[in-house]
Structures are given as structure tokens and as C-alpha cells.
Amino acid sequence: MKQHPNQPKTFIVGMYVGGLAVLLMMLLTVVDVILKNLFNSAIPGNYLYIQNYLMPIAIFCGIPYALYSGIFPRLDMLINRWKHSTRLKVVVAILIIEVISFIIILYYSFLYGVFGATTNITFLAGINSLPLYPMFFLVSLSFGLPSYYLIRTIISCVREKKEPAFFAEAE
């Protein structure tokens, strides 16, 4: 795995947590299929546990790492043909648009998380009623961390007049 020297450790932790969630999804699915076919039984609420907890953890813990690793598509074919000062302005403008969109998602997911916590939004899995609102706060966290680091990246781009490493190395 290619890692940038200034990549935040919290992003790497999120990647491992997301990977663990994917592994748990696979294990629960295999165990559930085996139980259904061999013992005519199933894990009550298995699909709902996966849908409401493990899938959001897998997706939203991986977003910060995916953003910083350079896997998201960039406009590098077009931008690389421009002179450095124009390219830098376009890169900073794109990063500002990303930060604005991330902050909007952060804001509304946080408000929905607060709403879910105050109204106790739950889901019924088997015979258990489990809270759903912690996943709303996970969405806020998964867009909040990259927002913070993107703001720092924009500031360093403007100060140093240099493109960020994850933007310059995009494939």
C-alpha cells in the first residue's frame, strides 16, 4: 500500500476498522448460510446487523483513507498541461469545493445524529431493539476528519505554493 509521509494515522486506523467490518460481514454471512443449510436455523437479525452497523462502518471508516490515498478521480490529465500557477489555483479551488461539500454533509449528518439520539431512532433485529443514531455520528466523523485535513492542506498549498502530494501523484 502506497502511503504518503504526511498521511494522518487516524485515516489508516479507519481503513483497518473498515476492513475488519468487511471481514465480519463475510464471516456472519458464511455462518448464517451454513446454519440455514445444515441446521435449518439462522442468526436472528443477521442481515439487519450487517446493514445497519457493519456496512456503514466499512464504508464511512474507509472514506478518509480513500480520499487521502489519491484513489478518487482527479483532473490531472487536463491540469498537468497548464502552467504551475494556474494549476495550483485550480487545485486549491477543487479542494475548497471538496471541503465545502464535506462540511455540508458533516453538518446535516450531525444534525440528524442529534435528532436520532433525542428521538431514539432504533431498528428491530430479532428480538432486540438497537440504536441506529451512532452510525449518523460516524458519518459526521468520516467527513469531519478529511475536512480538517483538507483545510490544513489548502493552507499549506497557499503558503508553500506547492500542490499536495496526494493530488500530484494521482493516477
Rosetta constraint file for C-alpha pairs under 8 A:
AtomPair CA 2 CA 69 HARMONIC 7.56 0.50
AtomPair CA 3 CA 7 HARMONIC 6.94 0.50
AtomPair CA 3 CA 69 HARMONIC 7.00 0.50
AtomPair CA 4 CA 69 HARMONIC 7.52 0.50
AtomPair CA 4 CA 165 HARMONIC 7.30 0.50
AtomPair CA 4 CA 166 HARMONIC 7.38 0.50
AtomPair CA 7 CA 11 HARMONIC 7.43 0.50
AtomPair CA 7 CA 68 HARMONIC 7.04 0.50
AtomPair CA 8 CA 12 HARMONIC 7.16 0.50
AtomPair CA 9 CA 13 HARMONIC 6.32 0.50
AtomPair CA 10 CA 14 HARMONIC 6.16 0.50
AtomPair CA 11 CA 15 HARMONIC 6.30 0.50
AtomPair CA 11 CA 61 HARMONIC 7.97 0.50
AtomPair CA 11 CA 62 HARMONIC 7.67 0.50
AtomPair CA 11 CA 64 HARMONIC 5.57 0.50
AtomPair CA 11 CA 65 HARMONIC 4.85 0.50
AtomPair CA 12 CA 16 HARMONIC 6.45 0.50
AtomPair CA 12 CA 65 HARMONIC 6.28 0.50
AtomPair CA 13 CA 17 HARMONIC 6.20 0.50
AtomPair CA 14 CA 18 HARMONIC 6.02 0.50
AtomPair CA 14 CA 61 HARMONIC 4.62 0.50
AtomPair CA 14 CA 62 HARMONIC 5.79 0.50
AtomPair CA 14 CA 64 HARMONIC 7.50 0.50
AtomPair CA 14 CA 65 HARMONIC 7.07 0.50
AtomPair CA 15 CA 19 HARMONIC 6.12 0.50
AtomPair CA 15 CA 61 HARMONIC 6.09 0.50
AtomPair CA 15 CA 62 HARMONIC 4.88 0.50
AtomPair CA 15 CA 65 HARMONIC 6.10 0.50
AtomPair CA 16 CA 20 HARMONIC 6.07 0.50
AtomPair CA 17 CA 21 HARMONIC 6.24 0.50
AtomPair CA 17 CA 57 HARMONIC 7.48 0.50
AtomPair CA 17 CA 58 HARMONIC 7.18 0.50
AtomPair CA 17 CA 61 HARMONIC 6.62 0.50
AtomPair CA 18 CA 22 HARMONIC 6.37 0.50
AtomPair CA 18 CA 57 HARMONIC 5.77 0.50
AtomPair CA 18 CA 58 HARMONIC 3.82 0.50
AtomPair CA 18 CA 59 HARMONIC 6.59 0.50
AtomPair CA 18 CA 60 HARMONIC 7.60 0.50
AtomPair CA 18 CA 61 HARMONIC 5.23 0.50
AtomPair CA 18 CA 62 HARMONIC 5.66 0.50
AtomPair CA 19 CA 23 HARMONIC 6.25 0.50
AtomPair CA 19 CA 58 HARMONIC 6.40 0.50
AtomPair CA 20 CA 24 HARMONIC 6.16 0.50
AtomPair CA 20 CA 58 HARMONIC 7.72 0.50
AtomPair CA 21 CA 25 HARMONIC 6.14 0.50
AtomPair CA 21 CA 54 HARMONIC 5.35 0.50
AtomPair CA 21 CA 55 HARMONIC 7.25 0.50
AtomPair CA 21 CA 57 HARMONIC 6.37 0.50
AtomPair CA 21 CA 58 HARMONIC 5.26 0.50
AtomPair CA 22 CA 26 HARMONIC 6.32 0.50
AtomPair CA 22 CA 54 HARMONIC 7.17 0.50
AtomPair CA 22 CA 55 HARMONIC 7.50 0.50
AtomPair CA 22 CA 58 HARMONIC 5.93 0.50
AtomPair CA 23 CA 27 HARMONIC 6.21 0.50
AtomPair CA 24 CA 28 HARMONIC 5.97 0.50
AtomPair CA 24 CA 54 HARMONIC 7.61 0.50
AtomPair CA 25 CA 29 HARMONIC 6.09 0.50
AtomPair CA 25 CA 50 HARMONIC 6.11 0.50
AtomPair CA 25 CA 54 HARMONIC 6.57 0.50
AtomPair CA 25 CA 55 HARMONIC 7.85 0.50
AtomPair CA 26 CA 30 HARMONIC 6.13 0.50
AtomPair CA 27 CA 31 HARMONIC 6.06 0.50
AtomPair CA 28 CA 32 HARMONIC 5.94 0.50
AtomPair CA 28 CA 46 HARMONIC 7.21 0.50
AtomPair CA 29 CA 33 HARMONIC 6.14 0.50
AtomPair CA 29 CA 46 HARMONIC 7.86 0.50
AtomPair CA 30 CA 34 HARMONIC 6.14 0.50
AtomPair CA 31 CA 35 HARMONIC 6.06 0.50
AtomPair CA 32 CA 36 HARMONIC 6.10 0.50
AtomPair CA 32 CA 42 HARMONIC 5.52 0.50
AtomPair CA 32 CA 43 HARMONIC 5.95 0.50
AtomPair CA 32 CA 46 HARMONIC 7.46 0.50
AtomPair CA 33 CA 37 HARMONIC 6.12 0.50
AtomPair CA 33 CA 42 HARMONIC 7.65 0.50
AtomPair CA 34 CA 38 HARMONIC 5.79 0.50
AtomPair CA 34 CA 39 HARMONIC 7.63 0.50
AtomPair CA 35 CA 39 HARMONIC 5.14 0.50
AtomPair CA 35 CA 40 HARMONIC 6.27 0.50
AtomPair CA 35 CA 41 HARMONIC 5.36 0.50
AtomPair CA 35 CA 42 HARMONIC 5.50 0.50
AtomPair CA 35 CA 43 HARMONIC 7.81 0.50
AtomPair CA 36 CA 40 HARMONIC 4.56 0.50
AtomPair CA 36 CA 41 HARMONIC 4.84 0.50
AtomPair CA 36 CA 42 HARMONIC 5.31 0.50
AtomPair CA 37 CA 41 HARMONIC 7.84 0.50
AtomPair CA 42 CA 46 HARMONIC 7.98 0.50
AtomPair CA 44 CA 125 HARMONIC 6.71 0.50
AtomPair CA 44 CA 126 HARMONIC 4.63 0.50
AtomPair CA 44 CA 127 HARMONIC 7.87 0.50
AtomPair CA 45 CA 49 HARMONIC 6.20 0.50
AtomPair CA 45 CA 124 HARMONIC 7.75 0.50
AtomPair CA 45 CA 125 HARMONIC 4.14 0.50
AtomPair CA 45 CA 126 HARMONIC 4.58 0.50
AtomPair CA 46 CA 50 HARMONIC 6.35 0.50
AtomPair CA 46 CA 125 HARMONIC 7.45 0.50
AtomPair CA 47 CA 51 HARMONIC 5.98 0.50
AtomPair CA 48 CA 52 HARMONIC 5.75 0.50
AtomPair CA 48 CA 53 HARMONIC 7.92 0.50
AtomPair CA 48 CA 125 HARMONIC 5.95 0.50
AtomPair CA 49 CA 53 HARMONIC 5.56 0.50
AtomPair CA 49 CA 54 HARMONIC 6.75 0.50
AtomPair CA 49 CA 125 HARMONIC 6.97 0.50
AtomPair CA 50 CA 54 HARMONIC 4.74 0.50
AtomPair CA 50 CA 55 HARMONIC 5.92 0.50
AtomPair CA 51 CA 55 HARMONIC 5.47 0.50
AtomPair CA 51 CA 56 HARMONIC 7.50 0.50
AtomPair CA 52 CA 56 HARMONIC 6.69 0.50
AtomPair CA 52 CA 132 HARMONIC 7.01 0.50
AtomPair CA 52 CA 135 HARMONIC 7.82 0.50
AtomPair CA 53 CA 57 HARMONIC 6.24 0.50
AtomPair CA 53 CA 132 HARMONIC 7.95 0.50
AtomPair CA 53 CA 135 HARMONIC 7.02 0.50
AtomPair CA 54 CA 58 HARMONIC 6.02 0.50
AtomPair CA 55 CA 59 HARMONIC 6.12 0.50
AtomPair CA 56 CA 60 HARMONIC 5.65 0.50
AtomPair CA 56 CA 61 HARMONIC 7.85 0.50
AtomPair CA 56 CA 135 HARMONIC 6.73 0.50
AtomPair CA 57 CA 61 HARMONIC 5.56 0.50
AtomPair CA 57 CA 135 HARMONIC 7.64 0.50
AtomPair CA 57 CA 138 HARMONIC 7.59 0.50
AtomPair CA 58 CA 62 HARMONIC 6.35 0.50
AtomPair CA 59 CA 63 HARMONIC 6.51 0.50
AtomPair CA 60 CA 64 HARMONIC 7.84 0.50
AtomPair CA 60 CA 138 HARMONIC 6.94 0.50
AtomPair CA 60 CA 139 HARMONIC 6.08 0.50
AtomPair CA 60 CA 142 HARMONIC 5.56 0.50
AtomPair CA 61 CA 65 HARMONIC 7.88 0.50
AtomPair CA 61 CA 138 HARMONIC 7.88 0.50
AtomPair CA 61 CA 142 HARMONIC 6.09 0.50
AtomPair CA 62 CA 66 HARMONIC 6.07 0.50
AtomPair CA 63 CA 67 HARMONIC 6.08 0.50
AtomPair CA 63 CA 142 HARMONIC 6.46 0.50
AtomPair CA 63 CA 143 HARMONIC 7.75 0.50
AtomPair CA 64 CA 68 HARMONIC 6.30 0.50
AtomPair CA 64 CA 142 HARMONIC 6.23 0.50
AtomPair CA 64 CA 143 HARMONIC 7.22 0.50
AtomPair CA 64 CA 145 HARMONIC 7.02 0.50
AtomPair CA 64 CA 146 HARMONIC 5.56 0.50
AtomPair CA 65 CA 69 HARMONIC 5.89 0.50
AtomPair CA 66 CA 70 HARMONIC 6.72 0.50
AtomPair CA 66 CA 71 HARMONIC 5.81 0.50
AtomPair CA 66 CA 72 HARMONIC 6.87 0.50
AtomPair CA 67 CA 71 HARMONIC 6.64 0.50
AtomPair CA 67 CA 72 HARMONIC 6.19 0.50
AtomPair CA 67 CA 146 HARMONIC 7.61 0.50
AtomPair CA 68 CA 166 HARMONIC 6.20 0.50
AtomPair CA 69 CA 166 HARMONIC 6.28 0.50
AtomPair CA 70 CA 166 HARMONIC 5.16 0.50
AtomPair CA 70 CA 167 HARMONIC 6.56 0.50
AtomPair CA 70 CA 169 HARMONIC 7.15 0.50
AtomPair CA 70 CA 170 HARMONIC 5.28 0.50
AtomPair CA 70 CA 171 HARMONIC 7.61 0.50
AtomPair CA 71 CA 170 HARMONIC 7.13 0.50
AtomPair CA 71 CA 171 HARMONIC 7.70 0.50
AtomPair CA 73 CA 170 HARMONIC 7.58 0.50
AtomPair CA 73 CA 171 HARMONIC 7.87 0.50
AtomPair CA 74 CA 167 HARMONIC 7.45 0.50
AtomPair CA 74 CA 170 HARMONIC 6.69 0.50
AtomPair CA 75 CA 79 HARMONIC 6.00 0.50
AtomPair CA 76 CA 80 HARMONIC 5.57 0.50
AtomPair CA 76 CA 168 HARMONIC 7.74 0.50
AtomPair CA 76 CA 170 HARMONIC 7.04 0.50
AtomPair CA 76 CA 171 HARMONIC 7.90 0.50
AtomPair CA 77 CA 81 HARMONIC 7.24 0.50
AtomPair CA 78 CA 82 HARMONIC 7.62 0.50
AtomPair CA 79 CA 87 HARMONIC 5.81 0.50
AtomPair CA 79 CA 90 HARMONIC 7.86 0.50
AtomPair CA 80 CA 87 HARMONIC 7.17 0.50
AtomPair CA 82 CA 86 HARMONIC 6.33 0.50
AtomPair CA 82 CA 87 HARMONIC 5.85 0.50
AtomPair CA 83 CA 87 HARMONIC 6.09 0.50
AtomPair CA 84 CA 88 HARMONIC 5.99 0.50
AtomPair CA 85 CA 89 HARMONIC 6.34 0.50
AtomPair CA 86 CA 90 HARMONIC 6.29 0.50
AtomPair CA 87 CA 91 HARMONIC 6.12 0.50
AtomPair CA 88 CA 92 HARMONIC 6.14 0.50
AtomPair CA 88 CA 157 HARMONIC 7.84 0.50
AtomPair CA 88 CA 161 HARMONIC 7.17 0.50
AtomPair CA 88 CA 162 HARMONIC 6.96 0.50
AtomPair CA 88 CA 163 HARMONIC 6.15 0.50
AtomPair CA 89 CA 93 HARMONIC 6.09 0.50
AtomPair CA 90 CA 94 HARMONIC 6.13 0.50
AtomPair CA 91 CA 95 HARMONIC 6.17 0.50
AtomPair CA 91 CA 163 HARMONIC 7.20 0.50
AtomPair CA 91 CA 167 HARMONIC 7.87 0.50
AtomPair CA 92 CA 96 HARMONIC 6.09 0.50
AtomPair CA 92 CA 154 HARMONIC 6.12 0.50
AtomPair CA 92 CA 157 HARMONIC 7.32 0.50
AtomPair CA 92 CA 158 HARMONIC 7.81 0.50
AtomPair CA 93 CA 97 HARMONIC 6.28 0.50
AtomPair CA 94 CA 98 HARMONIC 6.22 0.50
AtomPair CA 95 CA 99 HARMONIC 6.13 0.50
AtomPair CA 95 CA 150 HARMONIC 6.85 0.50
AtomPair CA 95 CA 154 HARMONIC 6.85 0.50
AtomPair CA 96 CA 100 HARMONIC 6.14 0.50
AtomPair CA 96 CA 151 HARMONIC 7.88 0.50
AtomPair CA 96 CA 154 HARMONIC 7.50 0.50
AtomPair CA 97 CA 101 HARMONIC 6.20 0.50
AtomPair CA 98 CA 102 HARMONIC 6.03 0.50
AtomPair CA 99 CA 103 HARMONIC 5.99 0.50
AtomPair CA 99 CA 147 HARMONIC 5.36 0.50
AtomPair CA 99 CA 150 HARMONIC 6.54 0.50
AtomPair CA 99 CA 151 HARMONIC 7.05 0.50
AtomPair CA 100 CA 104 HARMONIC 6.24 0.50
AtomPair CA 101 CA 105 HARMONIC 6.33 0.50
AtomPair CA 102 CA 106 HARMONIC 5.98 0.50
AtomPair CA 102 CA 143 HARMONIC 5.55 0.50
AtomPair CA 102 CA 144 HARMONIC 7.21 0.50
AtomPair CA 102 CA 146 HARMONIC 7.90 0.50
AtomPair CA 102 CA 147 HARMONIC 6.17 0.50
AtomPair CA 103 CA 107 HARMONIC 5.95 0.50
AtomPair CA 103 CA 143 HARMONIC 7.14 0.50
AtomPair CA 103 CA 144 HARMONIC 6.97 0.50
AtomPair CA 103 CA 147 HARMONIC 6.62 0.50
AtomPair CA 104 CA 108 HARMONIC 6.27 0.50
AtomPair CA 105 CA 109 HARMONIC 5.91 0.50
AtomPair CA 105 CA 140 HARMONIC 7.23 0.50
AtomPair CA 105 CA 143 HARMONIC 7.03 0.50
AtomPair CA 106 CA 110 HARMONIC 5.98 0.50
AtomPair CA 106 CA 139 HARMONIC 7.10 0.50
AtomPair CA 106 CA 140 HARMONIC 4.51 0.50
AtomPair CA 106 CA 141 HARMONIC 7.42 0.50
AtomPair CA 106 CA 143 HARMONIC 5.65 0.50
AtomPair CA 106 CA 144 HARMONIC 5.99 0.50
AtomPair CA 107 CA 111 HARMONIC 6.25 0.50
AtomPair CA 107 CA 140 HARMONIC 7.22 0.50
AtomPair CA 108 CA 112 HARMONIC 6.10 0.50
AtomPair CA 109 CA 113 HARMONIC 5.99 0.50
AtomPair CA 109 CA 136 HARMONIC 5.79 0.50
AtomPair CA 109 CA 137 HARMONIC 6.81 0.50
AtomPair CA 109 CA 139 HARMONIC 6.35 0.50
AtomPair CA 109 CA 140 HARMONIC 5.57 0.50
AtomPair CA 110 CA 114 HARMONIC 6.20 0.50
AtomPair CA 110 CA 136 HARMONIC 6.71 0.50
AtomPair CA 110 CA 137 HARMONIC 5.87 0.50
AtomPair CA 110 CA 139 HARMONIC 7.88 0.50
AtomPair CA 110 CA 140 HARMONIC 5.55 0.50
AtomPair CA 111 CA 115 HARMONIC 6.16 0.50
AtomPair CA 112 CA 116 HARMONIC 5.95 0.50
AtomPair CA 112 CA 136 HARMONIC 6.68 0.50
AtomPair CA 113 CA 117 HARMONIC 6.06 0.50
AtomPair CA 113 CA 133 HARMONIC 5.36 0.50
AtomPair CA 113 CA 134 HARMONIC 6.99 0.50
AtomPair CA 113 CA 135 HARMONIC 7.83 0.50
AtomPair CA 113 CA 136 HARMONIC 4.78 0.50
AtomPair CA 113 CA 137 HARMONIC 5.47 0.50
AtomPair CA 114 CA 118 HARMONIC 6.14 0.50
AtomPair CA 114 CA 133 HARMONIC 7.81 0.50
AtomPair CA 115 CA 119 HARMONIC 6.04 0.50
AtomPair CA 116 CA 120 HARMONIC 5.39 0.50
AtomPair CA 116 CA 121 HARMONIC 4.94 0.50
AtomPair CA 116 CA 132 HARMONIC 7.49 0.50
AtomPair CA 116 CA 133 HARMONIC 4.99 0.50
AtomPair CA 116 CA 136 HARMONIC 7.97 0.50
AtomPair CA 117 CA 121 HARMONIC 6.70 0.50
AtomPair CA 117 CA 133 HARMONIC 5.73 0.50
AtomPair CA 117 CA 134 HARMONIC 7.98 0.50
AtomPair CA 120 CA 131 HARMONIC 6.76 0.50
AtomPair CA 120 CA 133 HARMONIC 7.35 0.50
AtomPair CA 121 CA 131 HARMONIC 5.98 0.50
AtomPair CA 121 CA 132 HARMONIC 5.73 0.50
AtomPair CA 121 CA 133 HARMONIC 6.12 0.50
AtomPair CA 122 CA 129 HARMONIC 6.06 0.50
AtomPair CA 122 CA 130 HARMONIC 5.18 0.50
AtomPair CA 122 CA 131 HARMONIC 4.20 0.50
AtomPair CA 122 CA 132 HARMONIC 4.99 0.50
AtomPair CA 122 CA 133 HARMONIC 7.44 0.50
AtomPair CA 123 CA 129 HARMONIC 5.53 0.50
AtomPair CA 123 CA 130 HARMONIC 5.48 0.50
AtomPair CA 123 CA 131 HARMONIC 6.54 0.50
AtomPair CA 123 CA 132 HARMONIC 6.58 0.50
AtomPair CA 124 CA 128 HARMONIC 5.68 0.50
AtomPair CA 124 CA 129 HARMONIC 4.49 0.50
AtomPair CA 124 CA 130 HARMONIC 6.39 0.50
AtomPair CA 125 CA 129 HARMONIC 6.33 0.50
AtomPair CA 125 CA 130 HARMONIC 7.23 0.50
AtomPair CA 132 CA 136 HARMONIC 7.52 0.50
AtomPair CA 133 CA 137 HARMONIC 6.86 0.50
AtomPair CA 134 CA 138 HARMONIC 6.36 0.50
AtomPair CA 135 CA 139 HARMONIC 6.43 0.50
AtomPair CA 136 CA 140 HARMONIC 6.62 0.50
AtomPair CA 137 CA 141 HARMONIC 6.21 0.50
AtomPair CA 138 CA 142 HARMONIC 6.02 0.50
AtomPair CA 139 CA 143 HARMONIC 6.35 0.50
AtomPair CA 140 CA 144 HARMONIC 5.75 0.50
AtomPair CA 141 CA 145 HARMONIC 6.09 0.50
AtomPair CA 142 CA 146 HARMONIC 7.11 0.50
AtomPair CA 143 CA 147 HARMONIC 6.19 0.50
AtomPair CA 144 CA 148 HARMONIC 6.29 0.50
AtomPair CA 145 CA 149 HARMONIC 6.38 0.50
AtomPair CA 146 CA 150 HARMONIC 5.79 0.50
AtomPair CA 147 CA 151 HARMONIC 6.10 0.50
AtomPair CA 148 CA 152 HARMONIC 6.41 0.50
AtomPair CA 149 CA 153 HARMONIC 6.05 0.50
AtomPair CA 150 CA 154 HARMONIC 6.06 0.50
AtomPair CA 151 CA 155 HARMONIC 6.27 0.50
AtomPair CA 152 CA 156 HARMONIC 6.23 0.50
AtomPair CA 153 CA 157 HARMONIC 6.04 0.50
AtomPair CA 153 CA 164 HARMONIC 6.78 0.50
AtomPair CA 154 CA 158 HARMONIC 6.21 0.50
AtomPair CA 155 CA 159 HARMONIC 6.15 0.50
AtomPair CA 156 CA 160 HARMONIC 5.77 0.50
AtomPair CA 156 CA 161 HARMONIC 7.75 0.50
AtomPair CA 156 CA 162 HARMONIC 7.91 0.50
AtomPair CA 157 CA 161 HARMONIC 5.21 0.50
AtomPair CA 157 CA 162 HARMONIC 5.17 0.50
AtomPair CA 157 CA 163 HARMONIC 5.85 0.50
AtomPair CA 157 CA 164 HARMONIC 6.58 0.50
AtomPair CA 158 CA 162 HARMONIC 7.39 0.50
AtomPair CA 163 CA 167 HARMONIC 6.67 0.50
AtomPair CA 163 CA 168 HARMONIC 6.23 0.50
AtomPair CA 164 CA 168 HARMONIC 6.26 0.50
AtomPair CA 165 CA 169 HARMONIC 5.98 0.50
AtomPair CA 166 CA 170 HARMONIC 6.27 0.50
